[in-house]
Amino acid sequence: MPLVTLIRPAFGIFFALTMVVQAFACGYIGIKMLTDNQQRGIALAMAAVLAIKGASIGLLSGVVLYFVIEHKFTPKVVDHDVPKSVSCG
């Protein structure tokens, strides 16, 4: 028991260090999954709202930001009347 008594005051430090390493690893992996700066900006804004306001508002802000910034609302125009030119050369 003397060893446990000696180490017990440092449990908070060990726990905090473990959480810091885990947060860094998760953040690093999450950022590597994103492909462009728009996605990184949305993720950063969503993380900030998540940390300050909570999970539901953070998720809602991420969805809204995705549709405002990333999603393209213009419909795709397909013109079936134009014949494709074929080159034989």
C-alpha positions as CSV (number, residue, x, y, z in Angstrom):
1,M,0.0,0.0,0.0
2,P,2.8,2.6,0.5
3,L,3.4,2.7,-3.3
4,V,-0.3,3.5,-4.0
5,T,-0.2,6.2,-1.3
6,L,2.8,7.7,-2.9
7,I,1.4,7.8,-6.4
8,R,-2.2,8.7,-5.5
9,P,-1.7,12.5,-5.6
10,A,-0.3,12.3,-9.2
11,F,-3.4,10.5,-10.6
12,G,-4.9,13.8,-11.7
13,I,-1.8,14.7,-13.6
14,F,-1.6,11.2,-15.2
15,F,-5.3,11.5,-16.2
16,A,-4.8,15.0,-17.7
17,L,-1.8,13.9,-19.6
18,T,-3.6,10.9,-21.0
19,M,-6.5,13.1,-22.1
20,V,-4.2,15.7,-23.7
21,V,-2.4,12.9,-25.8
22,Q,-5.8,11.4,-26.8
23,A,-7.2,14.8,-27.8
24,F,-4.1,15.5,-29.9
25,A,-4.2,12.1,-31.6
26,C,-8.0,12.4,-32.4
27,G,-7.6,16.0,-33.7
28,Y,-4.6,15.0,-35.8
29,I,-6.4,12.0,-37.4
30,G,-9.6,14.1,-37.9
31,I,-7.7,16.9,-39.7
32,K,-5.9,14.5,-41.9
33,M,-9.2,13.1,-43.1
34,L,-10.2,16.5,-44.5
35,T,-9.3,17.4,-48.1
36,D,-9.5,21.2,-48.4
37,N,-9.5,24.4,-46.4
38,Q,-13.3,24.8,-46.6
39,Q,-13.7,21.5,-44.8
40,R,-11.1,22.4,-42.2
41,G,-12.8,25.8,-41.6
42,I,-16.2,24.1,-41.1
43,A,-14.6,21.5,-38.7
44,L,-12.8,24.3,-36.7
45,A,-16.0,26.4,-36.4
46,M,-18.0,23.3,-35.4
47,A,-15.4,22.3,-32.8
48,A,-15.5,25.8,-31.3
49,V,-19.3,25.9,-31.1
50,L,-19.2,22.4,-29.7
51,A,-16.7,23.4,-26.9
52,I,-18.6,26.5,-26.0
53,K,-22.3,25.8,-26.5
54,G,-22.7,22.0,-26.4
55,A,-23.2,19.0,-28.7
56,S,-26.6,19.7,-30.2
57,I,-25.8,23.3,-31.2
58,G,-22.4,22.3,-32.4
59,L,-23.8,19.6,-34.7
60,L,-26.5,22.0,-35.9
61,S,-23.8,24.6,-36.7
62,G,-21.8,22.1,-38.6
63,V,-24.8,21.1,-40.8
64,V,-25.7,24.7,-41.5
65,L,-22.1,25.6,-42.3
66,Y,-21.8,22.7,-44.6
67,F,-24.9,23.7,-46.6
68,V,-23.9,27.4,-46.7
69,I,-20.2,26.9,-47.6
70,E,-19.6,23.4,-49.2
71,H,-22.9,22.3,-50.8
72,K,-23.7,23.6,-54.3
73,F,-27.4,24.3,-54.8
74,T,-27.1,24.8,-58.6
75,P,-28.8,22.0,-60.5
76,K,-26.8,20.0,-63.0
77,V,-27.8,20.8,-66.6
78,V,-27.8,17.9,-69.0
79,D,-28.4,18.8,-72.7
80,H,-29.5,15.8,-74.6
81,D,-30.2,17.6,-77.8
82,V,-26.6,18.4,-78.8
83,P,-24.9,15.6,-80.8
84,K,-21.4,14.6,-79.8
85,S,-18.8,15.1,-82.4
86,V,-16.7,12.1,-83.3
87,S,-13.3,12.6,-84.7
88,C,-11.7,9.9,-86.8
89,G,-8.2,10.9,-86.8
